[in-house]
Amino acid sequence: MAGEYFVLPENGSCHVAVSTLASIPLAEELARLAPKGLCIVGKTETENIGIDKVIRNTITNPSIHCLIVAGRDSEGHRSGATLLSLCERGVDERMRVIGSPGRKPVLKNVTRKEVEAFRNQVRIVDMTGCEDAGTVARKVKALARKMHMPCGVKEYARVVKPLTPAPVERVDAGQPAKVTLDKAGYFVILPVPAKGIITVEHYANDNRLLRVIEGKEARGLCGTIIRNGWVSQLSHAAYLGKELERAELSMKMGFKFIQDRA
């Protein structure tokens, strides 16, 4: 599954994977160091979708027998603690990770069979809190030199048959349809760098100025406009969000903002 991780092609048959939890720079540094034995490394910030992806990307590679959990655990989500709980106790009948301290540790994109395949395939090594890439790299090398116990059963995971996850519908995006005017009107976006704000003028389709909305961030402006019902089409809301983000970025980066098809 797609995600923000690094696969080491030359180590594709190696046995060790690393989750750096919320420590994104640690994943980048480990990929640069590329210690012998490291197959894949990436962040895991959430206790549900993030772990879904860890499971699916592990069970499709039978070479992976060890998962190091390192880096800073994500506050509230507690993805690291959830991975450890999953390894030790599994999931209940609702696919909730037993014993997880995370907010919503419910796995909705994997099956119970896939969870058990993951638990039987890998042993989890807890290095939570360690953000030193050199220390983690040395652990990778040490683990790669020996076989590892799976976390779900008491036997060595020497040969694992890869499990193919259930397919998910994939849709190729086409060209956008012809734009139609929103009956709620249109917007003109005007960044004001001197004041650190973005001004949004809301016009009726007969070009009457209805209101002026001001804010510092695209997210707040877009949320205010949608919450008040000043857009009536999903396509218009998506366009507005894109242009507001560009306007905010123009003030941060110092480039001239030109609104596209106001």
NULUMGU-417539 format. One line per field, with one value per residue: x, y, z of N, C-alpha, C in turn; residue number from 1. Coordinates in steps of 0.1 Angstrom, whole numbers, plus 5000, padded with zeros to 4 digits. Layout:
<atoms>
n.c1 c(X/...) $
n.c2 c(Y/...) $
n.c3 c(Z/...) $
ca.c1 c(X/...) $
ca.c2 c(Y/...) $
ca.c3 c(Z/...) $
c.c1 c(X/...) $
c.c2 c(Y/...) $
c.c3 c(Z/...) $
num c(NUM/...) $
</atoms>
This chain:
<atoms>
n.c1 c(5008/5004/5024/5042/5071/5103/5117/5143/5157/5179/5179/5157/5150/5156/5153/5143/5122/5114/5095/5092/5074/5061/5083/5095/5119/5137/5131/5139/5167/5175/5170/5189/5212/5210/5213/5227/5205/5181/5149/5126/5115/5096/5073/5047/5019/4993/4969/4952/4945/4972/4984/4970/4982/5008/5005/4995/5015/5035/5027/5026/5052/5072/5097/5101/5107/5110/5100/5110/5101/5105/5115/5095/5065/5032/5013/4983/4973/4990/5004/5026/5024/5001/5008/5025/5006/4989/5006/5010/4984/4965/4933/4899/4864/4854/4874/4890/4921/4933/4938/4951/4962/4954/4933/4914/4917/4909/4908/4900/4905/4918/4916/4907/4921/4943/4955/4962/4980/5000/5008/5018/5039/5059/5082/5081/5102/5108/5117/5108/5109/5135/5154/5178/5195/5218/5219/5196/5202/5223/5210/5193/5212/5222/5199/5195/5213/5204/5178/5143/5118/5083/5056/5031/5031/5048/5071/5097/5098/5105/5099/5075/5044/5035/5007/4981/4965/4929/4916/4913/4891/4903/4905/4910/4918/4900/4898/4887/4852/4832/4831/4805/4786/4784/4754/4754/4772/4805/4841/4867/4900/4923/4955/4970/4999/5012/4996/4994/4972/4945/4922/4889/4866/4832/4810/4778/4764/4756/4775/4773/4788/4787/4798/4828/4854/4878/4910/4937/4946/4942/4927/4909/4895/4883/4868/4850/4835/4823/4809/4789/4774/4780/4789/4777/4783/4802/4825/4831/4838/4861/4878/4880/4893/4918/4927/4928/4948/4970/4971/4978/5002/5016/5021/5038/5060/5066/5059/5041/5006/4982/4950/4933/4910/4888) $
n.c2 c(4988/5023/5048/5069/5059/5041/5019/4996/4986/4969/4954/4938/4912/4910/4908/4927/4952/4987/5008/5042/5055/5086/5100/5114/5124/5105/5082/5090/5093/5067/5054/5066/5058/5031/5004/4971/4945/4959/4962/4978/5010/5034/5059/5057/5070/5069/5050/5033/5035/5038/5015/4995/4997/4990/4963/4952/4958/4942/4915/4908/4905/4879/4878/4895/4893/4906/4935/4966/4989/5022/5056/5086/5081/5087/5114/5109/5092/5071/5051/5034/5020/5007/4990/4973/4962/4949/4929/4914/4908/4908/4913/4922/4910/4931/4941/4957/4967/4949/4961/4985/5019/5039/5063/5055/5026/5008/4984/4987/4981/4957/4921/4897/4874/4884/4900/4880/4866/4885/4887/4862/4861/4881/4893/4918/4944/4965/4997/5021/5056/5059/5080/5080/5075/5060/5042/5027/5016/4999/4980/4969/4956/4937/4922/4912/4892/4869/4844/4851/4851/4848/4870/4860/4832/4804/4795/4793/4817/4807/4800/4817/4819/4842/4864/4875/4905/4914/4928/4963/4987/5006/5037/5055/5088/5111/5138/5170/5178/5201/5233/5246/5275/5283/5285/5299/5319/5335/5337/5360/5360/5375/5379/5396/5404/5424/5427/5402/5386/5369/5381/5375/5380/5378/5373/5377/5360/5380/5398/5414/5425/5406/5399/5402/5382/5376/5362/5344/5319/5293/5271/5279/5299/5286/5267/5284/5295/5272/5263/5282/5279/5292/5282/5259/5237/5208/5207/5234/5240/5223/5235/5261/5255/5246/5270/5288/5276/5279/5307/5312/5299/5315/5338/5329/5319/5340/5344/5357/5356/5344/5341/5313/5311/5327) $
n.c3 c(5000/4993/5009/5033/5033/5032/5009/5007/4979/4974/4997/4997/5003/5030/5066/5085/5095/5102/5122/5127/5142/5153/5146/5121/5108/5117/5102/5077/5081/5088/5064/5048/5061/5057/5070/5071/5065/5069/5056/5051/5061/5079/5090/5116/5124/5133/5152/5139/5108/5102/5113/5100/5075/5081/5087/5062/5045/5055/5056/5029/5023/5027/5037/5059/5093/5116/5134/5143/5167/5170/5180/5186/5203/5190/5203/5221/5199/5202/5186/5187/5212/5207/5186/5200/5218/5200/5190/5213/5223/5203/5186/5194/5190/5177/5162/5176/5190/5216/5248/5239/5244/5227/5211/5191/5184/5163/5138/5106/5080/5075/5078/5103/5097/5084/5104/5122/5106/5104/5132/5136/5118/5125/5149/5174/5183/5210/5209/5216/5220/5214/5194/5181/5153/5148/5169/5165/5140/5146/5161/5141/5125/5143/5148/5123/5120/5131/5135/5142/5167/5161/5171/5178/5182/5196/5180/5156/5129/5102/5075/5056/5041/5018/5022/5004/5005/5006/4976/4969/4956/4929/4913/4883/4880/4860/4835/4846/4848/4829/4843/4863/4873/4907/4925/4948/4945/4939/4946/4953/4960/4980/4990/5018/5025/5041/5063/5072/5066/5048/5025/5015/4991/4987/4961/4946/4917/4900/4903/4926/4956/4984/5009/5030/5039/5064/5073/5088/5081/5056/5063/5083/5070/5049/5063/5076/5055/5043/5065/5069/5047/5023/5000/4975/4960/4958/4941/4939/4966/4968/4950/4961/4986/4976/4963/4984/5000/4984/4984/5011/5012/4994/5009/5028/5014/4997/4970/4942/4942/4920/4913/4901/4876/4889) $
ca.c1 c(5000/5011/5026/5054/5081/5114/5120/5156/5156/5190/5176/5143/5148/5161/5143/5140/5114/5114/5085/5097/5062/5059/5097/5097/5133/5144/5130/5148/5181/5178/5170/5202/5223/5207/5221/5226/5194/5169/5141/5117/5114/5087/5066/5034/5015/4979/4966/4942/4949/4987/4987/4964/4992/5020/5001/4993/5029/5043/5023/5029/5067/5075/5111/5102/5104/5112/5096/5115/5092/5114/5110/5085/5051/5023/5005/4969/4971/4998/5005/5036/5019/4991/5015/5029/4994/4985/5015/5009/4971/4956/4921/4887/4855/4851/4887/4897/4933/4931/4948/4957/4958/4951/4920/4905/4925/4900/4914/4889/4910/4924/4908/4913/4931/4955/4961/4969/4992/5011/5013/5026/5051/5069/5085/5082/5112/5104/5127/5100/5116/5149/5154/5191/5195/5229/5215/5186/5209/5231/5200/5189/5223/5223/5188/5195/5223/5198/5164/5135/5105/5071/5050/5019/5032/5062/5079/5105/5092/5116/5093/5062/5038/5029/4993/4976/4953/4918/4917/4905/4888/4912/4899/4919/4912/4899/4898/4876/4841/4830/4827/4793/4786/4777/4743/4757/4781/4819/4850/4879/4910/4934/4964/4975/5011/5016/4988/4994/4959/4939/4909/4881/4854/4822/4801/4767/4767/4754/4787/4771/4796/4779/4805/4842/4858/4892/4916/4952/4949/4933/4918/4898/4886/4875/4858/4839/4827/4815/4799/4779/4766/4783/4792/4766/4788/4815/4836/4835/4845/4874/4885/4882/4903/4930/4932/4932/4961/4980/4973/4985/5016/5023/5026/5049/5071/5070/5057/5029/4995/4973/4939/4930/4895/4880) $
ca.c2 c(5000/5035/5054/5076/5049/5039/5005/4995/4976/4959/4946/4933/4899/4911/4904/4937/4965/4996/5019/5053/5062/5100/5106/5114/5125/5093/5073/5095/5091/5053/5051/5071/5049/5018/4993/4958/4938/4967/4960/4989/5019/5045/5064/5051/5080/5066/5037/5026/5034/5036/5001/4988/4997/4982/4949/4948/4958/4932/4901/4906/4902/4868/4879/4903/4885/4915/4949/4975/5001/5032/5069/5092/5077/5099/5117/5106/5081/5060/5040/5025/5012/4999/4979/4963/4955/4941/4918/4906/4904/4907/4921/4916/4907/4944/4944/4967/4962/4947/4968/4997/5031/5048/5069/5047/5015/4998/4982/4985/4978/4944/4911/4890/4865/4892/4903/4868/4863/4895/4883/4849/4864/4890/4896/4932/4948/4978/5007/5033/5067/5061/5087/5080/5066/5050/5031/5018/5009/4988/4970/4963/4947/4926/4913/4906/4881/4857/4842/4858/4845/4856/4874/4853/4818/4801/4788/4802/4820/4804/4801/4823/4820/4855/4865/4886/4912/4916/4939/4975/4994/5017/5045/5064/5102/5117/5152/5176/5182/5215/5240/5254/5285/5280/5294/5307/5330/5332/5343/5366/5358/5386/5379/5409/5401/5434/5425/5388/5380/5367/5387/5368/5387/5369/5380/5370/5358/5393/5407/5422/5421/5401/5400/5401/5373/5377/5353/5342/5306/5288/5261/5286/5306/5276/5262/5294/5296/5260/5262/5292/5276/5301/5274/5249/5226/5201/5211/5247/5239/5218/5246/5272/5250/5246/5283/5294/5270/5286/5321/5311/5295/5326/5347/5322/5317/5352/5345/5364/5348/5348/5332/5306/5311/5332) $
ca.c3 c(5000/4993/5022/5034/5038/5023/5007/5003/4969/4976/5009/4996/5010/5044/5076/5095/5092/5113/5123/5135/5148/5149/5143/5106/5104/5120/5091/5066/5084/5087/5050/5043/5066/5050/5077/5065/5071/5069/5044/5049/5072/5077/5102/5118/5133/5138/5158/5131/5094/5101/5116/5089/5064/5085/5086/5048/5038/5061/5053/5015/5021/5037/5043/5071/5105/5128/5133/5154/5170/5176/5178/5196/5201/5187/5215/5219/5190/5208/5176/5192/5222/5200/5179/5210/5223/5190/5190/5226/5227/5192/5185/5199/5180/5169/5156/5184/5195/5230/5256/5234/5251/5217/5210/5183/5179/5156/5125/5097/5066/5075/5083/5114/5092/5081/5117/5128/5098/5109/5145/5134/5110/5130/5163/5176/5193/5215/5211/5217/5226/5209/5182/5176/5141/5149/5178/5158/5129/5152/5164/5129/5121/5153/5146/5110/5121/5137/5133/5152/5171/5158/5184/5182/5185/5201/5171/5147/5116/5092/5062/5057/5028/5017/5022/4995/5011/4998/4967/4971/4943/4925/4902/4876/4879/4846/4834/4853/4840/4827/4855/4863/4883/4920/4927/4960/4942/4936/4956/4949/4971/4980/5002/5022/5033/5051/5075/5075/5065/5035/5023/5006/4987/4982/4952/4939/4903/4893/4907/4938/4968/4995/5022/5030/5050/5066/5083/5087/5076/5047/5069/5090/5060/5041/5072/5079/5043/5042/5077/5067/5035/5012/4988/4974/4952/4963/4933/4943/4979/4966/4943/4971/4995/4968/4961/4997/5005/4975/4989/5023/5009/4987/5019/5036/5005/4991/4956/4938/4941/4910/4914/4888/4873/4900) $
c.c1 c(5009/5013/5039/5065/5092/5117/5134/5157/5167/5188/5162/5140/5153/5149/5138/5133/5115/5102/5091/5086/5061/5072/5100/5111/5141/5143/5139/5163/5184/5178/5184/5213/5222/5215/5217/5214/5181/5162/5133/5116/5105/5080/5053/5028/5001/4978/4956/4947/4964/4990/4981/4975/5004/5017/5001/5007/5038/5040/5024/5044/5071/5089/5111/5098/5105/5108/5101/5105/5101/5108/5100/5071/5042/5014/4990/4966/4978/4999/5015/5031/5008/4997/5020/5017/4989/4993/5012/4995/4961/4944/4909/4877/4851/4863/4894/4909/4932/4942/4954/4952/4954/4936/4910/4912/4917/4905/4903/4892/4918/4914/4915/4923/4944/4962/4968/4981/5004/5017/5022/5039/5062/5071/5087/5093/5110/5116/5121/5108/5129/5148/5168/5193/5207/5226/5205/5193/5217/5222/5196/5200/5224/5211/5189/5205/5216/5184/5156/5122/5094/5064/5038/5020/5046/5069/5086/5098/5102/5110/5079/5056/5032/5014/4989/4964/4941/4919/4908/4903/4898/4906/4909/4911/4911/4900/4886/4864/4840/4825/4814/4793/4778/4766/4745/4767/4796/4828/4862/4889/4921/4943/4969/4987/5014/5008/4988/4981/4955/4925/4901/4868/4844/4812/4790/4771/4763/4764/4784/4780/4787/4785/4820/4846/4873/4898/4930/4955/4938/4922/4906/4889/4877/4864/4846/4830/4818/4804/4787/4770/4768/4788/4781/4771/4801/4827/4841/4842/4859/4883/4889/4893/4917/4936/4936/4945/4972/4982/4981/5000/5024/5028/5038/5061/5075/5068/5043/5017/4986/4962/4935/4915/4887/4865) $
c.c2 c(5012/5041/5062/5067/5048/5024/5005/4983/4965/4950/4940/4920/4898/4910/4915/4949/4974/5006/5029/5061/5076/5107/5105/5115/5113/5083/5077/5091/5076/5048/5055/5062/5035/5006/4980/4950/4945/4966/4972/4997/5030/5048/5056/5061/5078/5052/5029/5024/5031/5021/4992/4986/4989/4967/4945/4948/4948/4918/4898/4903/4892/4869/4886/4894/4894/4929/4957/4986/5011/5046/5074/5087/5089/5101/5115/5093/5068/5048/5030/5015/5003/4988/4968/4955/4945/4928/4908/4900/4902/4917/4914/4914/4919/4949/4956/4961/4961/4953/4980/5009/5042/5053/5060/5036/5004/4997/4978/4981/4965/4934/4904/4880/4872/4896/4891/4864/4873/4891/4871/4851/4871/4890/4911/4935/4962/4986/5021/5044/5069/5068/5088/5070/5056/5039/5021/5010/4997/4977/4962/4952/4935/4917/4905/4893/4868/4856/4848/4850/4854/4859/4867/4839/4815/4791/4797/4804/4819/4806/4806/4824/4834/4855/4877/4892/4913/4929/4951/4982/5006/5024/5055/5078/5106/5132/5158/5180/5197/5222/5248/5263/5280/5290/5303/5318/5325/5340/5349/5366/5368/5385/5393/5407/5411/5433/5410/5381/5377/5373/5379/5375/5378/5377/5371/5369/5370/5403/5416/5417/5418/5403/5399/5393/5374/5367/5351/5329/5301/5279/5269/5294/5297/5270/5271/5295/5284/5260/5271/5290/5285/5295/5263/5237/5221/5206/5225/5248/5234/5228/5257/5268/5251/5260/5290/5289/5277/5300/5321/5308/5307/5336/5342/5322/5330/5353/5352/5354/5353/5337/5326/5305/5315/5332) $
c.c3 c(5000/5007/5022/5041/5028/5022/5002/4992/4971/4988/5008/5002/5024/5053/5085/5089/5104/5111/5132/5142/5144/5146/5129/5102/5107/5109/5079/5068/5084/5073/5044/5048/5060/5057/5071/5072/5071/5055/5041/5062/5069/5090/5103/5129/5139/5142/5150/5117/5093/5104/5106/5078/5068/5083/5071/5041/5044/5056/5038/5013/5032/5043/5056/5083/5117/5125/5145/5155/5177/5174/5188/5193/5199/5199/5211/5211/5196/5198/5180/5202/5217/5193/5189/5216/5213/5189/5202/5227/5215/5192/5190/5187/5171/5162/5163/5190/5210/5238/5251/5241/5240/5217/5203/5177/5173/5142/5115/5082/5065/5081/5095/5109/5089/5094/5123/5119/5102/5122/5145/5127/5117/5145/5164/5186/5197/5217/5212/5225/5221/5195/5176/5165/5142/5158/5172/5147/5134/5156/5152/5125/5130/5151/5133/5110/5126/5133/5145/5155/5167/5171/5188/5186/5190/5192/5161/5134/5105/5077/5063/5043/5028/5016/5014/5001/5001/4989/4971/4958/4941/4912/4896/4875/4864/4846/4840/4844/4839/4840/4853/4874/4895/4922/4939/4957/4939/4946/4949/4961/4969/4992/5005/5031/5044/5064/5080/5074/5050/5035/5012/5003/4981/4974/4948/4924/4894/4896/4918/4949/4979/5009/5020/5042/5051/5076/5079/5080/5066/5053/5076/5081/5053/5050/5075/5067/5041/5053/5075/5055/5024/5000/4987/4966/4958/4954/4936/4956/4977/4960/4953/4981/4988/4967/4974/5002/4997/4980/5002/5021/5002/4998/5027/5027/4998/4976/4954/4936/4930/4910/4901/4887/4885/4897) $
num c(1/2/3/4/5/6/7/8/9/10/11/12/13/14/15/16/17/18/19/20/21/22/23/24/25/26/27/28/29/30/31/32/33/34/35/36/37/38/39/40/41/42/43/44/45/46/47/48/49/50/51/52/53/54/55/56/57/58/59/60/61/62/63/64/65/66/67/68/69/70/71/72/73/74/75/76/77/78/79/80/81/82/83/84/85/86/87/88/89/90/91/92/93/94/95/96/97/98/99/100/101/102/103/104/105/106/107/108/109/110/111/112/113/114/115/116/117/118/119/120/121/122/123/124/125/126/127/128/129/130/131/132/133/134/135/136/137/138/139/140/141/142/143/144/145/146/147/148/149/150/151/152/153/154/155/156/157/158/159/160/161/162/163/164/165/166/167/168/169/170/171/172/173/174/175/176/177/178/179/180/181/182/183/184/185/186/187/188/189/190/191/192/193/194/195/196/197/198/199/200/201/202/203/204/205/206/207/208/209/210/211/212/213/214/215/216/217/218/219/220/221/222/223/224/225/226/227/228/229/230/231/232/233/234/235/236/237/238/239/240/241/242/243/244/245/246/247/248/249/250/251/252/253/254/255/256/257/258/259/260/261/262) $
</atoms>
